[in-house]
């Protein structure tokens, strides 16, 4: 848990906070005025909203901020000769497609 909190401190766009239990987060409707309204939506609508928001980010990836610690982690992994891909992207996609059929 401490590791997640430490990572969250370096996560200005809030991705890691999703992995921290609600009791460990300081989430308030004042900080996120629209959050209370979103949480009143049925789960299926919230999921669709998240998918739509994610898709809007994917349309302009150059505008999505990448924290320095993400870049550092990627650089470390790319520099590590023992870090190798175990499956191709095509294999990952095929597995995902089979799992939803």
C-alpha positions in Angstrom: 0.0 0.0 0.0 2.8 2.4 0.9 4.4 1.8 -2.6 1.1 2.8 -4.3 0.9 6.0 -2.2 4.5 6.8 -3.1 3.7 6.2 -6.8 0.5 8.3 -6.5 2.6 11.2 -5.3 4.3 11.2 -8.7 1.1 10.8 -10.6 -0.3 14.2 -11.5 -3.1 12.9 -13.7 -4.3 10.5 -11.1 -4.0 7.1 -12.8 -2.5 5.3 -9.9 -5.0 6.7 -7.4 -7.5 4.2 -8.9 -5.4 1.4 -7.4 -5.5 2.8 -3.9 -8.6 1.9 -1.9 -11.1 4.7 -1.4 -10.3 4.9 2.3 -6.7 5.8 1.4 -7.7 8.5 -1.0 -8.8 12.0 -0.2 -11.6 12.1 -2.8 -14.1 14.8 -2.4 -16.9 16.3 -4.5 -15.3 19.7 -3.9 -12.1 18.5 -5.7 -14.1 16.8 -8.4 -17.4 18.8 -8.7 -18.8 16.4 -11.4 -17.8 13.3 -9.5 -21.0 13.1 -7.4 -23.1 13.3 -10.5 -21.1 10.6 -12.3 -21.3 8.3 -9.3 -25.1 8.5 -9.5 -25.1 7.0 -13.0 -25.7 3.3 -13.4 -22.5 1.2 -13.7 -23.0 0.6 -17.4 -23.3 4.3 -18.1 -20.2 5.0 -16.0 -18.2 2.4 -17.9 -19.4 4.0 -21.2 -18.4 7.4 -20.0 -15.0 6.1 -19.1 -14.6 4.5 -22.5 -15.7 7.7 -24.2 -13.2 9.8 -22.2 -10.4 7.3 -22.8 -11.2 7.3 -26.6 -11.0 11.2 -26.6 -7.5 11.0 -25.1 -6.4 8.4 -27.6 -7.4 10.7 -30.5 -4.7 13.2 -29.4 -2.1 11.2 -27.6 0.4 14.0 -28.0 -1.7 16.2 -25.7 -1.7 13.6 -22.9 1.0 14.4 -20.3 3.5 11.7 -19.5 5.0 12.0 -16.1 8.8 11.9 -15.8 8.6 8.8 -13.6 6.8 7.0 -16.5 9.6 7.9 -18.9 12.3 6.9 -16.4 10.6 3.5 -15.8 10.4 2.9 -19.6 14.0 4.0 -20.1 15.1 1.6 -17.3 13.1 -1.3 -18.8 14.5 -0.6 -22.3 18.0 -0.5 -21.0 17.6 -3.8 -19.1 18.9 -6.6 -21.3 16.9 -9.2 -19.3 13.6 -7.4 -20.1 12.1 -9.1 -23.1 8.7 -9.3 -24.6 7.2 -12.7 -24.0 4.3 -12.3 -26.4 3.7 -10.2 -29.5 1.0 -7.6 -29.7 -0.9 -9.8 -32.1 -0.8 -12.7 -29.5 -2.1 -10.4 -26.8 -4.9 -9.2 -29.0 -5.9 -12.7 -30.0 -6.0 -13.8 -26.3 -8.1 -10.8 -25.4 -10.5 -11.6 -28.3 -10.9 -15.2 -27.3 -11.6 -14.3 -23.7 -14.6 -12.1 -24.6 -16.2 -14.6 -27.0 
